[in-house]
């Protein structure tokens, strides 16, 4: 399904994102929040222009869910202190959504979170990752050595690529979902995104082709089915034949499908949160 309205083409209206509670953007795996340049591209500025009070998390790119959740907790407490608010709305991309769920359920933060919006978060794991551990474990270990060394240089405190990949298997996700329970006073909603064909994003050409074989429709990394949690709001897409990729969702290129501003996806989501009273 599509979202009905084209999230990638909506333009911001003045104060449409002036939510009751501030927003924290929680990035996913492989991203780091730079001091000079945000890992979110134009998204924070677009939200601020539309009236939102915006903060960003600063956890490891390849930290485990548990370790990163502790780091995100510190960021949230600092944001609440700065904003002088009792709660915050979290908008989390990819693995950041799992870290937020753990933080809410296991780190005593349920009373600090008004809502959690997850975007392309692998809530139900990845059959592609299952295959890689079964058939390409040595390749994963070799990649882990390289990735951990690289991200250590870039500022990760404790990168653990191999453990993170294990946490994205379907078996681990099933255990996680049994043990990390939703808080009744937090509003949970989710979105997926989808590339319409493998060459929609050449950065994710091979990944999309492989994920399609094992997991079905995806944004090149996370399948549509795996992204569903809480109130599922639909698939983020765009006009034309390209769709919206996982890298588009963090505004990686600073240009979206067909030249559209991907930041407007987030403006639309946060505007909806305002309408819901959050």
C-alpha positions, 0 to 999 in steps of 0.5 A, a space after each residue: 500500500 501507499 500512504 495515500 498522500 505523497 510524502 516526498 512531495 509535500 511542502 512545509 507550512 508555517 508552524 505545522 510542526 510546532 508540536 506539544 513536545 520536542 522532537 528527537 531524531 534517532 539515527 540508524 546503523 552506519 550513521 554518526 552525528 557529525 559536529 559540523 554536518 548532521 547525518 540527517 542532511 536537510 531534515 532538521 533545518 526543514 523541521 525547525 523552519 516548520 516550527 519544530 523544536 529539534 534535537 538529534 541523538 549521538 550514539 555509535 554507528 555500529 554499537 549494539 542495541 543495548 549500548 546505543 540505547 544507553 547513549 540515546 537516553 543521555 541525549 534525550 535527558 539533555 534535550 528535555 532539560 534544554 527544552 524544559 519539557 517532561 516528554 519528547 517525541 522520538 522519530 527513529 530511522 532503521 535500527 534507531 527504532 529498536 534502540 528507542 524501543 529498548 530504551 522505553 521498555 528497559 531503561 525506565 524512560 517510558 514516562 519521558 516518551 510521548 510517541 515513537 515513530 519508527 521509519 524503516 526499522 527492522 522490527 521483525 529482523 531480516 531473512 537476508 541476514 539469516 542467510 548470511 550467518 548460515 552461508 557467509 559467516 566468514 565473510 561477515 567476520 572479515 567485514 566486521 574487522 574492517 568496519 569496526 576499525 574504520 568506525 573506531 577511527 571515526 569516533 565509535 566508542 565500541 563498534 561491534 558490527 558482527 554483534 549488530 548483524 546478529 541482532 538483526 536476524 529473525 531469531 534475535 528479533 523474535 526474542 527481542 519482541 517477546 522481551 521488549 514490550 511496548 509501554 501502554 502510555 507511549 504512542 507507537 507508529 511506523 512507516 516503511 519505504 520502498 524502492 520500486 526497482 533495484 536500479 532506483 538507487 545505485 548505491 543499494 542496487 545489489 542489496 535491493 536485489 538480494 533482499 528482494 529474494 529473501 524478504 520481498 519488497 524493501 527500500 534496499 535494506 529493510 523490508 516493508 513487512 519487517 518495518 511494521 510496528 504499532 500503528 502502521 501508517 503505510 509505505 513512504 513512496 514518491 511519484 515516478 518509477 524510483 520510489 524511496 530508498 533507505 539512503 534517501 530517508 537520511 537525505 544522504 545525497 541532499 536530493 530526493 527522488 526526481 529532485 524532490 526534498 526528502 525532508 518534506 517526508 519528515 515535515 509531513 510525519 511531524 505535522 501529523 504528530 501535531 494533529 494527534 496532540 503530541 
